[in-house]
Amino acid sequence: MAEESDVEKTEPASPQRLEKAKEEGQTPRSRELNTFMLLMAGVVTLWIISQSLYSALQGVIRSSMWFEPKVAYDDAVMLTYAATSAWNALLAMVPLFAVLFVIAIASSVALGGLILSLKPLQPKFEKLNPLKGIKRMFSAQTLIELFKALGKATLIGVVSVVVMWYYRDDMLGLMQLSATAAMAKGLKLVALCCLLIVLSLILIVGIDVPWQIYSHYKKLRMSKQDLKEEHKQSDGDPHVKGRIRAQQREMAQRRMMAAVPHADVVITNPTHYAVALKYTEGGNGAPKVIAKGTDLIAQRIKEIAAESKVPLFEAPPLARILHKHVELEREIPVELYSAVAEVLAWVFQLKAWEQGQGFMPTTPTNLNIPTGMDPLESSTAGRQ
C-alpha cells in the first residue's frame, strides 16, 4: 500500500501518537532559542564577572610577563610557571563555563521538555539512502533553513555595523588611554556591543520557536485511517478480546468446578439449575454460593457433586432464586436465611445418620421461600 500523503493527514496527532513521538525523542526543538540563550547568558555573565575576570587575567598576564632568570635556564620551573598561569586563568573562567553548562541543558529542554531515551541513538540505515538525502536537500524544510540562515546573517551583520558605527568614537579613543584603562573600557565596549547584537536575535527566535512547534505537530498529523487503526489497537481487536473473554470464562468455570467437591450441598430444580453452597461452621458469615450454572453446566455440577458424595437437594424455586440473585463467592441474602438453614440442617443430619448417629432425616418440603424473588414468578406475572 502506498504511503499516505500529507494532504490525507488532516487530523491532529492523538495523545498516544504524541507520547510515542516523545519516547522516540521527537519533540519541538529550536536551535535559534538555544543559541540565543547561550549567547545571552555568556554576555550577561561576562558583564557580571568582568571585574573579577579582569583582575585575574591581569595577574596572569603580569606573572607571565615578569622575567625570572631561573625560568630562562630551568625547563621544570618554566613548565611550573606555565601550568600555574593556565590554572589561574581556568579558575577565573569557571563561573562562565558553569553558567554556560547549565544554560546549555536548560535551553535544550525549554521547548520540548526533558527526555531520557536511547532510541535517537539507535542506528537507522535508511538515513544512508542517497535518494532520500537528495530529497531532503531540496525539501521545503531545507529551503526554510537556508532563508533563516541568510536572514540571521543579514540581521547580525546590519546590527553589528550599526553598533560599531555608533561607538566608533569610543573605540578610537581607546588609543589615547593607558593600557590598563584601555583594556577595562574596551572590555565594557565589547560586552555592550555583544549584548546589543545578541538582543537582535530575539526577532529570529520569535519567528523560529512558533515555526518549530507548528512544524513538529504538522509532521505528526494523522489521517482518519490512522486514528481508526490506533483506536482499534488501543481498544483491542474485537476477535482477540472475544477469545480472551472466552478463555477467562473457561478458567473461571474450571475454578468453579474445582470448588464443587468442597460444597456442603447442591440445590437443583432438578434439570435446569444447580447451585452449590458452602457454610463454614463457627464462622461469622452466612453460607456462600461457590458454584452455579444452568443446563449443561448445571448437569456437570451435579455429576461432580455425585462423584464427590455431596448431597443433592431438589428445591426448584430456591435454586432459581439463588442463581438469579447471588453472585459467585457471595453470601446469601438475609431473605433466604430461613430456607437455606432448613436445607443445611437436613444436610448435617444426613451426614450424622450416614456415620451411624441418630435417625435418617426427613427431606424438607415446605421451605420458607420469600415471594417476589423467584424469576419464574416474575416472568409469569409479566405475561399476565
N, C-alpha and C positions, 0 to 999 in steps of 0.2 A: 504494500500500500504506500502511495506517495505521501510525503510529509505534508502536514497541513501548512498552508501559507499564513502569513501574518494577518491577511485580510479575514481569514476564518477565525482567528483568535481574538474575539471581541469581548470576552468576559474577563473581569478582573481575577487575579490569582486568588485561589481559596486559601484559608488559613493553613491547611495541610501542605499546599504547594509552597507557601512562604516559609513554613517551618522546615520543610525538606531542603529548600534552597539555602536556608541559613545553616543547616547542618553540613552542607557541602561547601560552605564558605562564600556563598553568593549573597552579598549584601551591597547596598549602595555605598560607593567609596568615591571621594573627591580628592585627587592629588593636589588640586589647587588649594583646597582647605588645609591639607597637611603642610604644604609649602608656606602658606600664609602664616599659620600658627607657629611653625618653626622659626621663620624669619622674624616675626613679631616678638616671640619670646627671646630670641637671641639678641635683638636690638635693645629691648627693654632691660634685659639682664645686664648687657654691657653698659647701659646707661646707669644702672643702679650700682654696679660694682666698678665703675670706671676709675674712681679714686683709688680704691684698694688695688685694682689691677695695674693702674699706672705706677703706684708706689712699688709694687712687687716687681714689675718688669723693669722699672728704673734701677732697682737694686741688682737685678740680674745683669743688666747691661753694664752697670758700673763695675761690678765684680769681674765681669768678663773682660772689660777693657783695662782693668788695673794690671799693670805689669809687675810680675813677680819673677825675679831671676831664677828661682828654683823651678818655676813652671817651665821655663825655656830649656832647662837641662835635664829634667826628670820626667819621663813619659808617664809614670804612675801618678805623679802629682797632677800633671796636666789632665789626665783622664778623670781623676777625682774631682778637680775643679769643674770640668765639663759636666760630669754627672750631677754634681751638686746644683749647678746653674739650671740644668734641664729639669731636675726635680722641683726646684723652687718655681720655675715657670709653669710646670704642670700643676702644682698645687694652687697657683694663682688662677688657673683656668678651670679648676674643679667645679666651682659653682656654676659656670656657664655650661660645662658638659652635663652636670646633673640636671639642670633645668631643661636642656635640650633632650636629654634621655626621657624625662617624664613627659614632656610635651609631644615627643615622637610617638609615645604609646597612646597618650590621650587623644591626639589628633587622628590616629588611625581608627579609634573606636568611637569617635564623637558622632559620626553619622550612622554607621551600621551596627554599632554595639560590639561588645567583646564576644569573640567566637573562638572556641577551642576545638579545632577539628583538624584531623590529619588527611582528610580527603583531598584538599587542594594540593597536597604534596605528592599524591599518587600520580605516577606517570600515565599520560594519555597519548597513545601513539597516533591517534587521529589528528593531533595537532601538528604532526610531522608531514601531513599530506600537503604537497606543494600547491595543489589546486585550491584547497581551502585557504592557504596562506595568501595566494594571489587574490582570491575573492575578498579576503579581509582587507588587503591593501587598497582596494577600490570600493570599499563599502562606505555607507553614509557615515558610520561612526568614525572611520579614519579621516574622512574629509572634515568632519566637525572638529576632531582633534587638531587637524592641520590649521584650520582657521582660528581655533582657540589659541594655538601656539603663536601664530602670526600676530593676533590681536594682543596677546600678552607681551610679546617682544616690542611691539609698536608702543603700547601704553607705557611700559617701563622706560623705553628709550626717550619718549617725549617728556615724561615726568623727570627723568634724570637730567636731561638738558635744561629744563626749566629751573629745577632746583639748583643746579650748579651755576647757571647764569645769574640766578637771584643772589647767590652767596659768593659770586666771583670776587668781589672786593675784599671780603673777609679772607678768602683763600689766598689772594695775592698779598694781603697784609701779613700773612704768616712769615714772609721772608724778612720782615722788619723786626721780628721778635727774637728773643733768645731761644736757644734750642729747647730749654725746659718749658718756657711759656708757649712756644710754637707747638710743641708736642701735646700739651694739655688742651690748648684751644683747637688744635687740629683733630684730636680725638672727639671733641664735642661736635665739631662741624661734620665729621664723618658719621657720627651716630645720628645727628639730626637729619642729615641728607638720607641716610639709610631708612630712618623712620618714615620720612615723607614718601620715599619710593615704595616701601612696604605697604603703607596705608593705601596707596593707589591700587594695590591688588585686591582691595575689598570689592571693587567693581567686578573683577574676574570671578572672585569667589561667589558673589551674589548671583551670578549667571550660572556658574558651573554646578553648584550644590543642587538647586531645583532641577537642573537638567539631568544630573546623575540619578536623582530619585525617580524622576519620570521615566528615564531610560531603563532603570532597573525593573520597575513594575511593569513597564511595557514588554520587556523581554520575558517576563513570567506570565503574561496573559495566557488565558486558556480558551479553547473552543468549547462549544456546548457539549461536544462528544467527550472532550477531556473531563469535563465536570461530571458527566454521566458515569464514565469509567471510574473516576475517583470515588464517587458516591457508592458505586457498586462494590468497589474494593473495601471501602471503609465499613459499609454495612454488611459486606459478605455476600457471596454468591448464594441465591436462594436455594439452589440444589445442594450446595455444600452445607448450608445451615440446616436444611431438611435432614441430611444424613447425620449431622451432628446431633440434632434433636432425637432422631431415631435411636442412635447409639446411647444417648443419655437415658432415654426411656427404657431401653433394653437393660442397661446397667442398673437402673433403679428397680426394674422388675426382678432382676436376679437377686438384688439385696433383699427385696421384699419377700421373695420366695424362700430365701435362706432363713428369714425370721419366723416362718410359719411353724417349724418344729418346736419353737420356744413358746408358742401361744398356749394359753390356758383353755381356749375354746374357739371353735369356728362356727359362727352363726350363719345359716343359709336360708334360702327361701322356697324350695331347695335347688332350683335349676339355674336361675339367672344370676343370683347374688351370693357372694361369700365374703364374710368379714371376720378376720382373726383378731381376738382380743387378748391382751396380756395385762395381768394385775400383779404388782409387786407387793407381797404381803409385808405388813409392817411399815410400808411407806406412807407418805402423806398425800400422794397423788391418787387420782382416780384411774380406773382402767384405761389403757391406751389401745388405739387401733394400730396394729403393726403390719397388717396386710389386708387388702381388699381388692375386689375385682368383679367383673361381670362375665357371663358366658364362658368362653374358653379359659380365661384367667381364673374365673371362679371355680371351674372344673379342676384346674391344675392345683389350686389352693386346697381343695377338698381331697385330692389324691395325695398330696404331700402330708396333709393332716392325718389321713388314714394310715399312711405308711409310718408316721411318727407317733401313732396312737394318741393323737389329740382329739378330744371329744367333738363331735359334730352335733349342733343343736339347731333344729329346724324351727325358725320363727320368721316367716316372710316379712311382716311389717317392720320388725326390729332390724332385720338385715337391710331392708331398703332405706330405713331412716339412718342407720349408721353409715352406709355407703354414701348417702346424699349429704349428710351434714357434718361428718367428721373426717378431717384430713389424716394422712398417714403420720404416725408418731405424735398424734394429738390425743389429749384426754377427752373422754366422752362428756357431753354437756350435762348439766345438773338435771335436766328434764328426764334423762334416761337412767339416772342412778338406780331408781327402784327396779326397773325392768332388768337391767344388767345384773343387779345384785341377786335377783332371783335365779338368773342363769348361772352365775358363778357359785351360788350356794349349791345348786344342783350338781355342778362340776366337782366341787370339793367333796360332797357327799358320795358322788360316784367313785372318785379316786379312793376314798376311805373304804368303801364297800369292796372295791377290787383288791384292796390289801387285807381284806378279811375283817374289817372293822364295821360294825353297825349293819343296817339293812339297806337293800337296794332302794335308792330314792325314786320317788315318783316324778316323772317328767312334768315340769310346769306347763300349763296350757293357757291360762288366762293371765298373761303378762300385763303389767300396768303400762300400756303404750299411750303416750300423750297424743292427743288429737291435733291435727293440722300439720304434723311433721312428715307424714308418710307421702312421698312423691306420687304414689298411685292414687291416693285420695285427692291430691291437688289436681292431677290431670283429669280425673273423673268429674270433679266439680267444675272444671273449666269447660268440659264438653256439655254439661247440663244447661 
